[in-house]
Structures are given as structure tokens and as C-alpha cells.
Amino acid sequence: MKGKLSATVEEPLLEFLDSLPGKTRSEKLERILKKFRELEEERLLRHQLSAAREDDEEAEREAWEQTVSEAMWKE
């Protein structure tokens, strides 16, 4: 289902929109918004993966420090 949108944009943006391939401004704008959504989803996924990697590295560091600490007390 599609909804109607009315937007006022600066002339340079409108010229850019008109320069893109496509039949209508609506079609062009929808394509741009879909691409932006894809990029935003990818950015969020990359952020989540980066955070998970940092968590893994922190857990590994803590495990290593625990191992070293235990080894020091055994000697």
C-alpha cells in the first residue's frame, strides 16, 4: 500500500531529483528512500557487529587476565 506525500524541498535538491532516471518524481524519491533505508540498515548491522566484536575481545581479555592471575598465584 502506498500513501500520498507532499513535500517542499530546496531547488537544488529538486533539480537533483529531476536529473535522476525515472518517469516520475514519486518513483525517483521512493527509490532514493529505499536505498537510504538499505544503507541505514547496513550501518546499524555493522554497528551491532562491531559492538559484538568488542564484547568478544573484552571477554577474551578478561579470561586472559584471569588465567595470568591464577598462574601467578600458583607459583
HELIX and SHEET records of a PDB file:
HELIX    1   1 GLU A   11  SER A   19  1                                   9    
HELIX    2   2 ARG A   25  LYS A   74  1                                  50    
END                                                                             
